[in-house]
Amino acid sequence: MPVDTKRIRGPEESQSPLLFLSPGKVPEASSRQGVRGNGDARPVFARCGLISQAKGSAYLEAGNTKIICSVYGPREAERKDETDMKTGRLVCDFRLAPFSCLKRGAWIQGSEERDLSQTLQESLQPGVCLHRYPRSQIEVNVMVLENDGSILAHAVTCASMALADGGIEMYDVVLGCTLRQSGSTCLVDPSYSEEYGSWQEGYGEDQGCVTVALLPNLNQVSGLTADGEMREDILSDAVRSCMDGCHKLYPVLQQALMRAVKKKAPPPAK
Amino acid sequence: RFSIFCERLCSTEDCIPGTGTYLRHGYIFASLTGYVLRKNEGEELPVISVVRETETQLLPDVGAIVTCKVTSINPRFAKVHILYVGSTPLKDRFRGTIRKEDVRATEKDKVETYKSFRPGDIVLAKVISLGDVQSNYLLTTAENELGVVVAHSEAGAQMVPISWCEMQCPRTHAKEFRKVARVQPEYLQA
């Protein structure tokens, strides 16, 4: 089991101070502090082209969730056991910074992060024209700086913006949206306390979380992750609301990408 | 004019798709974020392409002339790092192999790699194939215009080509064997 051996641990009897904190009040799922409705996603701030060493990069902020992504490539593929050399490969790395959650995370990638990396790769793959890059691999590195809910969805959006900024040919941007159902209310783009808060009440029925990755212009779903127990009709409604959320997000990304390309290069003289 | 992903540019009856575009259901869509260029080739239909920045990242393709640097030699082949594709430099180095039988067009079995290349030489080669799983890009220098362009002698000076198979060091006047490229006069700079 990978263990962090570089840090000096405290004495054997020491306990984390977080155990002695009084548990904060869990906000009710029905109230959303009045600022946004149940079906509205948080306003998004997106910028591209901030990492100069990387081929493409993007930064996304939604509420307090902050995600940064960098894209390298196409590079020569490592060729481990590849049978098909005619298309390229997409390698995704999803990392949560140790300071991103309330409880300090480990530097070494845990199983949850590996799972999210795999989901991210499966969601992005249908969007990228890999057949244009034979024998190469494109590396996508996502780092979550602050986790305030629905990180997978925003990571997918951030990664596809970084790929677009890096000049990788794609069929379409991939946008992500999350929906959280607890009891009778469905919340689009939940924050951390909304997403994890009601799990403490126990795993009952009608408690679930759905994340959808969508290609808006082609109207194709490239990734779907669902967790919890939900009824079938609610699940299909949830997927539809997520798709609506993605469509609403699209103009913001378009503007951010256009601004980035205009800044990078002036129009060709002709 | 500006374009963004998957924006429908026009139908296939109006234009031919160029770089940065893809075809779907009889329409041409953009696959890059950039500027749309419409060029009139003169033949039938104009070519529409999406251009980004200065130069697009090229990958070595079959039949392309590449500039590479020899890293190691072997009685059977020479391993190279591909540095330039055509005239655009690559940001990441790709690996290539020049097999013994691909060094020359004539007398293929009598070739000695030690007398054709040395590590550190800059070579002009052509890509024959992308290679399979195990091997790298396969290159060839079996043409008059392909082969060593820049080489340093054992004394360290840059050598001058004398014939297609010899180069001479200007300092020590020693001759060394290389498979020299006959560079076209317009590419030579004083």
Interface residues (C-beta under 8 A of the other chain):
Chain A: K55 G73 P74 R75 E76 R79 D81 E82 T83 M85 C129 Y133 P134 R135 S136 A164 D165 G167 E169 M170 Y171 D172 V173 L215 N217 L218 Q254 L257 M258 V261 K262 K264 A265 P267 P268 K270
Chain B: F2 I4 F5 C6 E7 G20 Y22 F29 S31 L32 T33 G34 Y35 L37 V51 R52 E53 T54 T56 Q57 L59 K91 D92 R93 F94 R95 L130 G131 D132 V133 Q134 Y137
